[in-house]
Structures are given as structure tokens and as C-alpha cells.
Amino acid sequence: MVIINLMPWREWARKYQSRTMKQIILCTMIMVMLCFFCLHYGLTLLKTKLVIRVRDLQTEWQLLKENTIPQPDVSQIAESKLEAISTYRSGTENLFYQLSRGAIKGVCFSKIKRKDTRLFFYGKARSMNELTQFLDWCKQTQLLSDIKIDTLRRADSASWLLFALQGVQAYSLPVTEEDQNKNAL
């Protein structure tokens, strides 16, 4: 039998494994150090930006505190406008409340639009008599004034009358000079 000495080969394999393991550990440590360095660098940049932003905001705050001008009290004109808006709002609520009560049967609205102080009603009525009752009711309740019928025609398939009318709401907002100039343009 032949005797083969495997000791040198085993020693070489052990040294090779040890060297490879050391290289893997070294590469891992270098990668971890690189990740920590990049993280540190990014957070330092973010901190610097935030410190600059805080300093700018503090400077702006100081300027605002120094240059603050006390606001004057609400003038009589503003109070009268607020009162007019409140009256206008309650008038509009009253209008829709009265319409929702269904005082006049046989009149159905499909659309209600507003343009400035004018209200435009589109809908249908069962008969001319019921539409006339609705118009009389609007005059009696004084919810609308200056009511005009724009279109009135009979529907094709049914006995309904299609109508479009407009009226001025009794409680309208006061018109200021700015509004008049805006409308003139």
C-alpha cells in the first residue's frame, strides 16, 4: 500500500479558508463603515439645512414682531355690510324654506340659478292656472319682485307646461361702488 501524506494540502486548505473568511469580514466591515459614513453625511446636510431654515424663520418672526401695526376696529361700514349680508342670508333661507313647504301644488323646479340679485327658475307646471297661482303666491309673500316669464311652452309627451322665469330677490346684497365698477367692466 502506498502512503500519501495529505497534511500539507489540509494546511493549505485551512489557510485558504482562513484568508477567505478574513477577506469577507473585512469587506463587510468596510461596507458597514461606508453606509454609516453616507448616513452621517446625509443627516449632517439635513441638519445644516434645517438650522439655516430655523434661523431664517426666527429672523422673520423678529421682523414681524417689530413691524406689527395694530389693526383698526371694524368700522360702521363693515358692520352695516355684515348686517346686510345676514339679512340677505336669512332672506335666502326664507325663500328656500317657503319653496320647500310646497305651498303651490303642481309646480316642479328642475333648476334654480342665481346671477347677482336675479334668481332664475326652470321647471314645469301641470297647468297655466297652477303657474299663475305660484306667481301670485310669490307676489303675496314678497319673496320675489319683478317676476318675468322668459319661456313658456307645452312639453311634447305630456300635458306639462315647461317654463323659465326670473325674479329679483326681495333681500339682496347692497351694491358697493367696487361691485358697480366690476360689473361695468
C-alpha positions, 0 to 999 in steps of 0.5 A: 500500500502506498502512503500519501501524506495529505497534511500539507494540502489540509494546511493549505486548505485551512489557510485558504479558508482562513484568508477567505473568511478574513477577506469577507469580514473585512469587506463587510466591515468596510461596507458597514463603515461606508453606509454609516459614513453616507448616513452621517453625511446625509443627516449632517446636510439635513441638519445644516439645512434645517438650522439655516431654515430655523434661523431664517424663520426666527429672523422673520418672526423678529421682523414681524414682531417689530413691524406689527401695526395694530389693526383698526376696529371694524368700522360702521361700514363693515358692520352695516355690510355684515348686517346686510349680508345676514339679512340677505342670508336669512332672506335666502333661507326664507325663500328656500324654506317657503319653496320647500313647504310646497305651498303651490301644488303642481309646480316642479323646479328642475333648476334654480340659478342665481346671477347677482340679485336675479334668481332664475327658475326652470321647471314645469307646471301641470297647468297655466292656472297652477303657474299663475297661482305660484306667481301670485303666491310669490307676489303675496309673500314678497319673496320675489319682485319683478317676476318675468316669464322668459319661456313658456311652452307645452312639453311634447309627451305630456300635458306639462307646461315647461317654463323659465322665469326670473325674479329679483330677490326681495333681500339682496346684497347692497351694491358697493361702488367696487361691485358697480365698477366690476360689473361695468367692466 
